[in-house]
Amino acid sequence: MKHPPAFWAEHVAAANRTDMSAAAYARLHGIAVKSLYYWKRKLRAEVVPIATAKPVGDKFVAVRMVEPVVVPPSSGCTLIMTSGLRLEIPVLPAPEWLAAVGRATQGVG
C-alpha cells in the first residue's frame, strides 16, 4: 500500500521525537524501516533550499520561552508571516527549520 507524504512526514517527526531506534519504531508501527529512512532523507532534502537561503539583514529577534509546549504527534503547524503568507504544515517542523524560514523571509513582503 502506498501512503501519502503526509503519512510519512508524521511518522518521521514522531520517530525523531522518540528515544527508540528507527528499526524499533518501524516495527512498533508496522512500517518498513527502509521506507522510514527513505522519507527521512526525502523530507530533509525538501527543507535544504530554505535552510541554506541567504539571510536578509543581520537583525536579531528576541524570543522568550514561558513554558514548554507539548504537541500531540498528529497535530500540524500553521505559520503566518507578517506579509500575510500562510504556511500549513502537517507536522511541527524542527526549530532550526523555522529559524531558517524566519531569516530567509526577513524584509520580504
Secondary structure, DSSP 8 states (H G I E B T S, - for coil): ----HHHHHHHHHHHHHSSS-HHHHHHHHT--HHHHHHHHHHHHHHHHHHHTS--SS---------S-----TT--EEEE-TTS-EEEESS---HHHHHHHHHHTTT--
